[in-house]
Amino acid sequence: MSRRESSAAATIILGGRVVMPFRVLERGTVIIRNGRIVEVSEGARAPSAGETVIQAEGLTVAPGLVDIHVHGAVGYDTMDATPEAIQAMARFFARHGVTGFLPTTMTANREDTLAAIRNVTRCLGPCAGGAEVLGLHLEGPYVNESQAGAQLVSAIRPAGREEYEPFFQAGPVRLITLAPEVPENRELIPYALARGAAVSLGHSQASYEEVLEAVALGASQATHTFNGMPPLHHRQPGIVGAVLSCDDLRAQLIVDLIHIHPAVVKIVVRAKGPERTILVTDAMRAAGLSDGLYDLGGQAVTVQRGEARLASGRLAGSTLTLEWAVRNAMDAAQLPLEQALQMATITPAQSLGLAGRKGSLEPGKDADVILLDEGLEVALTMVRGEVVYRM
């Protein structure tokens, strides 16, 4: 620690139940300086003059949540390509415990995709009063028409370097979803890895063998597992069978209990463990708003009772928030809070190579912290040591 850091006034979070990697402090203290955690300890200590104290008695102190797959909320979408959209999303997510997120694109033409990437680049970092933009998730356009889901079929195409190279030059693509059975798409996997992006397999008809070939090239996760892919078959395991059985793949799950049954959540967590399961929302612009008519990727979406569907009846994203995904996962898979939190904090951070500064309450990491009450409602959200939401 530098002399400047050691002399800076600290923020002290006192008396809460602190969730750390591999253990829980039933009554702990978290000390923060200059936006980073400098100490996590058992018990309490008296604050010094000038220190800011946050009393956490009766609350759980946890790492901030990380959503690596989310399109929009409160009427806004990543594809709007405006700073206003990203900032509004960031503020909404912070109210629900998210401290870092990847704005996620939809399959679209080159110009609209480039506009979205450039806009996210302008918004990188902590947003005023909101969560931190960690980069961009490029979902499509390099997917399979037969598993398009809510992706615009007419805009799906094979990957071409003349197109995706400008995408990567335009901004920090941290994650890309593609279908590996398309030969041109496989060439993108090592290219993406070399530029700091993780590769997720999704909206795909890939065989078991094709998935393993993609893993050998560096693919490391699956996009909203079970959705946008054929179901598991006992003689042709396909992409689902590969995800469940391959330790090199993490599985994203949308645990709104609409996209997948609670029993399936339990099956995935038993197969992958919290260390290889990632909770995502895949939320679209209706999140945080009432039922009605909305747009997703240029397609009309009807939201009824919180379910977002195209006119065909296909699901079109969700209206889920990430703290609800944590609660749902606890119930569905019969997990303690600390294991469910792992799937929304350190596991997604690790999947992006960000675990050195995000995803857990440890000295040296960014002070991304949330306080949860007994009902697991978010009472406070802190991003890099700054309180951005308080109930």
N, C-alpha and C positions, 0 to 999 in steps of 0.2 A: 504494500500500500504506500502511495506517495505521501509526502508531508502535507501537501495540499488536501488530499483526500482525508487524512487522519484528523486534520484540524477543522474540516467542514462540519457544520451543524448537522446532526443526524435526525432521522425520523425513526421512532421506536414503536413497533407494534407489540403490545403487551397483553399477556394473559390468555391468548387464544390457543385452540387445539391446532398445532402446526403440522401440516402434512409435508413430510420430507421423503426423498427417495429411500425406500426400504424401511422406514420407521415413521412413527407418529409421536410427536411430543404433546402429551396431554395438556401441558401448560408451558408455553414457550415464549421466547422473545426473538423478534426479528429486527435487526438493526440495518438501516439503509443510509448510505451517503452517496451524494453525487449520482443518484439514479441507479446505484448498484447495491446488491446485498453484501454487507461486510461481515455479518455474524448471524448465526442462528443457534440459539442455545436453550437448554432446559431451564424452566423457572423464570423468575422475573428479576429485574434490577431497577433501581431507582433512576429515573431520568436525570440528566444533568441540565444545568441552565442553558437555555437557548434551544434545546432539543424539542422537536415536535412529537407529541405522544398520541398514538391511536390506540384506544382501549378496545381490546378484542375479547373481553370476557364473554363466555357463552357462544362464541363464534368459532368457525373453522377458518384458519389461515391457510390458503392454498395457492399454488402457482396459477398464474393467469392462463386461461384457456387459449388454445391455438386452433383456428379453423382454416384448414388448407384447401377447402372446396366449398366456396360460397359465392353465389352469383349476385345477390342483391338483398334489399330489405327496404322497408318504409317508403315504397314507391320508386326506388332507384335501382339501377342495375349497372354492372361493370361495363356493359356494352353501350351505356349512355355516353361514355367517354368524356365525362365532365368532372372537374374537381369537386363540384357540389355533390355529385352522386357518391363518390368515394368517401367524402367527409361525413355525409349523412349516414352512410352505412357504418362507418367507423364509430360514430357516436352511439348508434343503436346497439352495435355489437358489444361495446364497453358496458352498457347497462345490463348485459346478459353475461358478463364475466369474461368476455373475449378480450385479450390484450394484444394479440397478433393474428393477422389473417392474410390469406392470399385472395384478392379479388379474382374471380374466375370468369373466363370468357365463354361464349357459345360459338358453335360453328357458324361462320359468317364469311363474307368475301374478304379479300386481302386488305382493302382500304379500311373497312370497318374494324378489322382485327388490329391493324397497325394503329389506328386511332385509339383503341382501347388500351393497347400496350403503352403507347406514349403518354396517355393520361395517367395510368398507374405509376409510370416512372416519375411524373411530376409530383405525385402524392406520396412517394416513398417516405417511410419513417413514421413517427408518432403524429397522429392528427390531433388538432386542438380539441380537447374534451373527448377524445375517442381512442380507439385501438390503433396499434401500429400496423402500417402496411408493410409486409415482409417481402413482397415481390408479387409475381403474377402466376396464376395457374392457367395454362392454355389447354382448355378442354376442346378437342377438335381443332381444326377441321379434318384431321387425319384419322378418321374412325371408319367403321363399317356400316354401310347403308342398312344392312339387314338387322342391325342392333342400334339404330339411330336413337330410339327413345324420343326425347323431345328435341334432339338436334335437328336442324334444318337439312333434310335429305338432299335438296338441290345444291347445297353448298359443300357437301362432303366431297373430298378429293384425296388422291394419294399425295404423300409428302414430296415436295420438290425443293431442292436446295436453293434454287433461285427465289423461292418464296420464304422458306423458313429462316434462311440466313438473315434477311432484314428484320424478321420478328425478334430474333435473339440480339441483334444489334440495337434495336429500338428500346430495349429495357430488360430488366432482370426477370427473365422467365425462370422461376424456381421449380416448377412442376409442369409436366406436359402429359396429357392423356392421349394415347394412341392405340390403334388396333394393330397388333404385331403380325397378323396373318397377311397383311398387304406388304409385298416385298419392298416397295419404296419406303414404307414407314419404318422398317427395320433399320435402314441406313441412318435414320434420324436418332436412334437410341445412343450410339457412341458419341455422335455430334453433340447431343444435349448434355450428356454427362460431362464432356470435356469443357462445357461452358457453365457448369455449376448447377444444372437442372436435374432433378430426379425425374424418372420416367415411370408413369403409371399405365397399366393396361386396362382398357375399358371400352365400352361400346364396341364390343369385339365378339367375333365368332371363332376365335382361335381354338385350335385343338390343344390337347394337353402337351403334345410334343412341341407345337409352335410357341406355347407359353414358355416352356423350359429353354427353348432357343433364345427367346427374348431375355430371359433371366440371365443366360450366359453372356449376353451382350451388355447387361447392366440394368435392366428393368427391375424395380424394387418394390412396387406396390400395385394394388388393383383398385380401380375407381368404382365407388359404390357397389361393392361386391354383391352379386346376385342380380343386380339391376343393370340392364344393358348388356346382358350376356345370357347364353342358353343355360337352362337348369342343369344341375348335376345328374349325370346318368352313370349307372354302376359299371357299364362296360366301355363307355366313352366319357371319361371324366372331364374332358374339356377344360375351359378356363377356370370354372369353379373348383373342380377337383385339384387343379394345379395350385390354386391359391390356398386351399385348405391344407394341402400336403407339403408344400414347398416352404422350407424355413427362410428362404431368401426373399419371400414376398410378404409385405404387410397388407392387411385387408382394411380398406375403408368401409365403413358401415354408416348408413343413414338410419339411426335408431329413433324414428318417429313412430314406429310400430304400425306404419302404413306401408312403407316400402318393403319391410321384411317382418315376418312373424316373430314374436318374442322367443319362441323355441329355436328359431334359426340364429338369433343373437347369441343364445346360450351355446349352440353348436359351434359357432365361429370362435367365441371366446375360449371354449374348451380346446379347440384345435390350434388356435394361434397364440392364446395367452394375451394378457393386456399389453405385453411388450411388442406384439406384432399386430395389434388391432387399433385402428384409428377411427375415432368418432368424427364425423363430418355432418354438416347440415344440408349441403346442396340447396340452401335457401334461395328463393327467388324474390322478386320485388314485393310480393304480397306479405312477406314476413313482417309481423308487427302491425298489420292492417286487418281490416275486416274482410269477410267473404265478398267476392265480386268478380269482375272481369279484369284481366291483366294481360300483359305481354311478356313473352320469354323468347328471345332470339328471333323475333319477328313473327311469332305464332301466338294466336289467341289462347289464353289459359283461363279456365273457370275455376275459381276457388270456392268450394263448398265444405263447410265444417272443417276448415283448415286443410283440406286435400286439394292440391293443384293438379288439374288434368287438362290435356288437350281435348279438342272436340271428338277425337277418336277414342277417348277414354284412357289414353296413356298418361301415366304420371309425368308431371312436368316440374321437377324440382320439389321443394318442400316449403313449409312455413315454420320449420323447426328452429329453435334456438339451442345453442350448444349446452347450456346448463341443463336444459330439459333432456337432451340426449344423454347426459351423464346420469340423471335420475332414472330415465327409462332403462339404461343399460344395467344399473344397479338392480332394478326390479327383475328384468328379463333374465339376466345371467346370475342373479343372486350373488352379487359382488359387494364387498365393503366399499365405502366411499373412496378410499385411497386407490384401489385398483381401477375403479371406474374413472377417476380423475386422471390416472396415468394414461388412459387411452385418448384423452383430450388435451394433454399437456406435453409430457416428455416424449411420448411415442411419436406424435406428429412433428415435434421439434427435431427429433433424431432423423425422421424420414427426409427432412430437408437439409440435414447437416448443420442444424442450428443449436444442437444440444449444449454447445459450449457456452451459450449465453441465454438460452430460453428454456422453458419447460419444467423447471424445478427450483425450489427454494434452497439455494446453495451459495456460499460466499463466492464473490466474483461475477455472479450472473446478474443480468438486468433485473431490477426490482419490479418485475411484473407480478403483481400480487392481487388476490381477491379475498374478500371475507364473505363467508356464507353463513346464513342463520340456520336454525334447526330444521327448517323446511327446505333447505338448500336454495333459498332465494339469495340473490346477490345483494349484499349490503354495501359493499365498497369495491371499487376497481381502481388499481394503481398501475400506471404504465411508466416504466423507467423512473420510478420513485415519485411520480406526480399523480395525485388523486384526480381521476377523470370522471368518476361517478360515485355518488354517495346516496344511498336510499333516503 
